[in-house]
Amino acid sequence: MGPFATGILVPLGLFAMIFGIVYLGVTSRNRERMALIERGADPALFETKKKASTGGIMKVGLFLFGIGFGIVVAYFLASGGMDEGAAYPAMIFVFGGLALIASYLWQRKNDKEDESKL
């Protein structure tokens, strides 16, 4: 098989495989729901009520901020005489970890406030 045929068949096969997986997932989900409805299950069972949460975005944002702040602090420590090989990893881990702890505390506080509103 030449490179042209391989260059065409591989992408077509990939898209066909992705389409097949999605199609089978959708049709099997529909069959399962129809079977439950035929047996008398409540259709409201399929509706999930998701609480909008920005906890994941906040965690990533604080983590990246902590890493950036750690790099800045490591730069000042390295220019002040500390070994560069030790300053950068240490400060990145310290401030990244502090940012994750701050994110956890912030999320816990928001969860408690949400519970008190209910």
KOLBA-704185 format. One record per residue: chain; residue in one letter; x negated, y, z of N, C-alpha, C in turn. Coordinates in steps of 0.02 Angstrom, whole numbers, padded with zeros to 5 digits, always signed. Last residue first. Layout:
BEGIN
{A A {X Y Z} {X Y Z} {X Y Z}}
...
END
This chain:
BEGIN
{A L {+01483 +01313 +02607} {+01538 +01265 +02593} {+01581 +01257 +02652}}
{A K {+01384 +01392 +02657} {+01437 +01425 +02620} {+01496 +01378 +02607}}
{A S {+01295 +01302 +02711} {+01332 +01344 +02758} {+01389 +01380 +02722}}
{A E {+01237 +01248 +02596} {+01278 +01205 +02639} {+01320 +01247 +02687}}
{A D {+01165 +01359 +02549} {+01219 +01332 +02509} {+01265 +01287 +02551}}
{A E {+01071 +01373 +02651} {+01118 +01427 +02639} {+01178 +01403 +02599}}
{A K {+01001 +01253 +02634} {+01037 +01264 +02697} {+01088 +01320 +02689}}
{A D {+00947 +01276 +02507} {+00993 +01221 +02517} {+01033 +01229 +02581}}
{A N {+00862 +01385 +02534} {+00919 +01394 +02490} {+00970 +01338 +02497}}
{A K {+00769 +01320 +02617} {+00807 +01376 +02643} {+00870 +01388 +02600}}
{A R {+00716 +01227 +02528} {+00751 +01204 +02588} {+00794 +01259 +02617}}
{A Q {+00655 +01314 +02435} {+00711 +01270 +02414} {+00750 +01245 +02473}}
{A W {+00556 +01371 +02517} {+00606 +01414 +02485} {+00667 +01372 +02464}}
{A L {+00481 +01258 +02549} {+00514 +01296 +02602} {+00569 +01341 +02574}}
{A Y {+00436 +01222 +02420} {+00476 +01175 +02460} {+00515 +01213 +02514}}
{A S {+00361 +01334 +02386} {+00419 +01316 +02345} {+00465 +01269 +02384}}
{A A {+00260 +01327 +02481} {+00305 +01385 +02481} {+00368 +01370 +02441}}
{A I {+00200 +01209 +02438} {+00230 +01212 +02505} {+00279 +01269 +02509}}
{A L {+00155 +01251 +02313} {+00204 +01197 +02316} {+00238 +01195 +02385}}
{A A {+00063 +01349 +02354} {+00120 +01369 +02313} {+00174 +01315 +02315}}
{A L {-00031 +01271 +02419} {+00007 +01320 +02458} {+00069 +01343 +02419}}
{A G {-00079 +01198 +02308} {-00044 +01164 +02362} {-00003 +01212 +02405}}
{A G {-00140 +01303 +02238} {-00087 +01264 +02206} {-00046 +01227 +02258}}
{A F {-00236 +01343 +02332} {-00181 +01388 +02316} {-00125 +01354 +02278}}
{A V {-00315 +01222 +02337} {-00289 +01255 +02398} {-00229 +01298 +02380}}
{A F {-00349 +01194 +02203} {-00310 +01146 +02242} {-00278 +01179 +02303}}
{A I {-00419 +01312 +02171} {-00362 +01292 +02130} {-00318 +01243 +02170}}
{A M {-00521 +01311 +02266} {-00471 +01363 +02269} {-00409 +01346 +02227}}
{A A {-00594 +01195 +02226} {-00567 +01202 +02293} {-00511 +01253 +02296}}
{A P {-00632 +01218 +02091} {-00584 +01164 +02108} {-00553 +01172 +02177}}
{A Y {-00713 +01342 +02115} {-00655 +01338 +02071} {-00608 +01280 +02088}}
{A A {-00817 +01313 +02210} {-00767 +01366 +02221} {-00704 +01355 +02179}}
{A A {-00906 +01217 +02168} {-00862 +01201 +02224} {-00805 +01251 +02231}}
{A G {-00971 +01273 +02061} {-00946 +01206 +02054} {-00899 +01186 +02110}}
{A E {-01020 +01393 +02112} {-00964 +01394 +02065} {-00932 +01326 +02058}}
{A D {-01057 +01427 +02279} {-01071 +01383 +02222} {-01009 +01380 +02177}}
{A M {-01050 +01601 +02325} {-01030 +01532 +02335} {-01044 +01491 +02271}}
{A G {-01076 +01734 +02293} {-01132 +01691 +02311} {-01113 +01618 +02323}}
{A G {-00981 +01815 +02240} {-01007 +01833 +02305} {-01062 +01786 +02329}}
{A S {-00939 +01751 +02128} {-00980 +01811 +02118} {-01009 +01836 +02184}}
{A A {-00865 +01652 +02191} {-00924 +01633 +02153} {-00969 +01693 +02140}}
{A L {-00762 +01728 +02249} {-00806 +01689 +02292} {-00871 +01671 +02255}}
{A F {-00702 +01779 +02133} {-00732 +01825 +02182} {-00779 +01789 +02229}}
{A Y {-00661 +01658 +02075} {-00707 +01703 +02039} {-00741 +01750 +02088}}
{A A {-00572 +01610 +02170} {-00634 +01573 +02158} {-00685 +01616 +02121}}
{A V {-00470 +01703 +02155} {-00506 +01701 +02218} {-00572 +01664 +02209}}
{A V {-00430 +01668 +02023} {-00454 +01735 +02038} {-00494 +01736 +02102}}
{A I {-00390 +01535 +02044} {-00445 +01549 +01997} {-00474 +01618 +02011}}
{A G {-00282 +01556 +02131} {-00340 +01518 +02153} {-00401 +01529 +02108}}
{A F {-00194 +01620 +02047} {-00221 +01657 +02103} {-00283 +01622 +02131}}
{A G {-00167 +01512 +01960} {-00197 +01573 +01935} {-00229 +01614 +01991}}
{A I {-00108 +01422 +02051} {-00168 +01403 +02016} {-00204 +01466 +01990}}
{A G {+00003 +01498 +02091} {-00046 +01478 +02140} {-00112 +01458 +02107}}
{A F {+00072 +01505 +01970} {+00048 +01567 +02001} {-00006 +01551 +02052}}
{A L {+00102 +01370 +01954} {+00058 +01402 +01906} {+00031 +01468 +01933}}
{A F {+00187 +01356 +02067} {+00127 +01316 +02061} {+00078 +01348 +02012}}
{A L {+00292 +01444 +02038} {+00249 +01457 +02096} {+00184 +01417 +02092}}
{A G {+00342 +01379 +01922} {+00318 +01448 +01920} {+00272 +01464 +01978}}
{A V {+00379 +01254 +01971} {+00327 +01259 +01920} {+00298 +01329 +01917}}
{A K {+00478 +01295 +02063} {+00420 +01256 +02085} {+00363 +01261 +02035}}
{A M {+00571 +01358 +01982} {+00537 +01397 +02034} {+00474 +01361 +02057}}
{A I {+00613 +01251 +01907} {+00581 +01307 +01873} {+00542 +01348 +01923}}
{A G {+00670 +01173 +02007} {+00615 +01147 +01968} {+00576 +01203 +01933}}
{A G {+00774 +01257 +02057} {+00720 +01234 +02100} {+00659 +01209 +02061}}
{A T {+00887 +01304 +02005} {+00826 +01330 +01975} {+00766 +01308 +02016}}
{A S {+01037 +01220 +01970} {+00981 +01230 +02015} {+00921 +01255 +01977}}
{A A {+01204 +01192 +01969} {+01151 +01227 +01935} {+01096 +01243 +01984}}
{A K {+01264 +01034 +02000} {+01251 +01099 +02030} {+01193 +01131 +01993}}
{A K {+01377 +00944 +01904} {+01307 +00959 +01919} {+01302 +01029 +01947}}
{A K {+01488 +00824 +01904} {+01484 +00894 +01924} {+01412 +00908 +01946}}
{A T {+01533 +00723 +01771} {+01489 +00734 +01828} {+01484 +00808 +01841}}
{A E {+01659 +00627 +01713} {+01638 +00696 +01720} {+01595 +00704 +01782}}
{A F {+01700 +00497 +01722} {+01646 +00512 +01676} {+01621 +00583 +01682}}
{A L {+01809 +00496 +01805} {+01749 +00462 +01828} {+01688 +00481 +01786}}
{A A {+01917 +00541 +01742} {+01878 +00592 +01778} {+01813 +00562 +01805}}
{A P {+01984 +00428 +01698} {+01938 +00461 +01652} {+01895 +00516 +01685}}
{A D {+01995 +00288 +01804} {+02010 +00359 +01798} {+01960 +00392 +01750}}
{A A {+02035 +00129 +01731} {+01990 +00173 +01769} {+02009 +00246 +01756}}
{A G {+02106 +00032 +01661} {+02141 +00075 +01708} {+02097 +00120 +01750}}
{A R {+02051 -00039 +01561} {+02062 -00075 +01625} {+02094 -00031 +01678}}
{A E {+02035 +00058 +01466} {+02084 +00005 +01453} {+02100 -00034 +01517}}
{A I {+01930 +00130 +01523} {+01996 +00161 +01519} {+02050 +00109 +01507}}
{A L {+01826 +00037 +01508} {+01847 +00057 +01575} {+01916 +00089 +01574}}
{A A {+01819 +00032 +01368} {+01835 -00029 +01406} {+01857 -00011 +01477}}
{A M {+01780 +00163 +01339} {+01845 +00139 +01315} {+01866 +00076 +01353}}
{A R {+01653 +00165 +01396} {+01706 +00209 +01422} {+01775 +00185 +01401}}
{A E {+01587 +00071 +01316} {+01592 +00061 +01388} {+01649 +00103 +01418}}
{A R {+01596 +00132 +01191} {+01628 +00067 +01202} {+01638 +00054 +01277}}
{A N {+01518 +00248 +01213} {+01588 +00254 +01196} {+01625 +00189 +01209}}
{A R {+01394 +00188 +01236} {+01424 +00229 +01289} {+01499 +00237 +01276}}
{A S {+01372 +00130 +01112} {+01380 +00086 +01170} {+01410 +00125 +01229}}
{A T {+01362 +00245 +01031} {+01417 +00198 +01021} {+01426 +00151 +01081}}
{A V {+01247 +00308 +01085} {+01312 +00342 +01085} {+01369 +00293 +01077}}
{A G {+01147 +00209 +01066} {+01161 +00236 +01133} {+01230 +00269 +01136}}
{A L {+01149 +00192 +00928} {+01168 +00136 +00971} {+01184 +00160 +01042}}
{A Y {+01106 +00321 +00889} {+01171 +00295 +00868} {+01194 +00238 +00913}}
{A V {+00977 +00326 +00944} {+01027 +00374 +00967} {+01097 +00348 +00949}}
{A I {+00917 +00221 +00872} {+00919 +00219 +00945} {+00973 +00266 +00971}}
{A G {+00931 +00266 +00739} {+00961 +00203 +00761} {+00968 +00199 +00836}}
{A F {+00854 +00383 +00739} {+00926 +00387 +00726} {+00961 +00324 +00750}}
{A I {+00728 +00326 +00763} {+00756 +00374 +00812} {+00831 +00379 +00803}}
{A M {+00715 +00249 +00646} {+00715 +00217 +00711} {+00746 +00263 +00765}}
{A A {+00717 +00348 +00547} {+00769 +00296 +00547} {+00773 +00261 +00615}}
{A F {+00600 +00417 +00581} {+00665 +00451 +00587} {+00723 +00401 +00587}}
{A L {+00506 +00313 +00556} {+00511 +00345 +00622} {+00579 +00378 +00631}}
{A G {+00525 +00288 +00419} {+00538 +00236 +00468} {+00547 +00264 +00538}}
{A L {+00482 +00411 +00369} {+00552 +00390 +00358} {+00571 +00335 +00407}}
{A P {+00346 +00412 +00409} {+00393 +00461 +00436} {+00466 +00441 +00427}}
{A V {+00306 +00291 +00334} {+00299 +00296 +00407} {+00345 +00350 +00436}}
{A L {+00329 +00318 +00197} {+00367 +00266 +00232} {+00363 +00271 +00308}}
{A I {+00240 +00421 +00160} {+00312 +00430 +00154} {+00350 +00381 +00197}}
{A G {+00112 +00377 +00184} {+00130 +00444 +00207} {+00204 +00458 +00202}}
{A T {+00116 +00256 +00117} {+00112 +00255 +00190} {+00132 +00323 +00218}}
{A A {+00119 +00302 -00014} {+00175 +00262 +00011} {+00175 +00260 +00087}}
{A F {-00005 +00368 -00016} {+00056 +00405 -00029} {+00117 +00368 -00001}}
{A P {-00100 +00270 +00008} {-00090 +00321 +00059} {-00026 +00362 +00049}}
{A G {-00031 +00108 -00043} {-00072 +00168 -00050} {-00058 +00219 +00004}}
{A M {-00042 -00058 +00000} {+00000 +00000 +00000} {-00045 +00062 +00000}}
END
